[in-house]
């Protein structure tokens, strides 16, 4: 393993800087080292990241190696061990996006006083997983389980913002751009321009492109792989809000999407 000049020690025997504090207990130190070893491949970087003494870090790494939470590559760098991979796989199998996202969706409904949807990409469509209504007397025509096109919906365009240009072209060749209303995007060039705007702004608009009289602003949700698979939208009627008023709600949609992304393991 790499050895470096010892960092300056504090009165507690731990190096100055880093993340550790004098009050960190054994469990906290173990978690610090585990996270650092899964983030940094070299011993010196693990020590630097945790702020722990080399001897302490070395001892904890030995325990993690012995129990399969960390593994050593041939060049001495650290890798996720079989135990941590097994636990990660089980955790991913148990992810329930609806249960994770619902509290954030409820908070957004309370702030926006509009219907909020959460959708997931399924093939070339978006399927609604959550629809939470506001205190307004009207109800959106959508329902959980509804499938809507990617190109004509706010959530769909938020998902498409994660596509490469080639993937976008292949999507259009495969699915087409059927007009849902007179406002629907129906050409590849127009869709490319729209997706570029979504990437730049961080949110997507549905300007009566899917259903006449309905508008929304949507933001992308990223999972632990940084893939945009989900989106969240604020939906309303044109009789209730102007396009500018809906677009002004974009920061709320983005904030909620970011919180759900973090809850799904996304790390910017």
Buried (B, 14 or more C-beta within 10 A) or exposed (E): EEEEEEBEEBEEEBBEEBBBEEEBEEEEBBEBBBBBBBEBBBBBBBBBBBBBBBEBBBBBBEEBBEEBBBBEEEEEBBBBBEBBBEBBEEEEEEEEBEEEBBEBBEBBBEBBEBBBBBBBBEEBBBBBBBBBEBEEEEEBEBEEEBEBBBBBBBBBBBBBBBBEEEEBBEBBEEBEBEEBBEBBBBEBEEBBEBBEBBBEBBBBBBBBBBBEEBBBBBBBBBBBEEBBBBBBBBBBBBEBBEEEEBBEBBEBBBBBBBBBBBBBBBEE
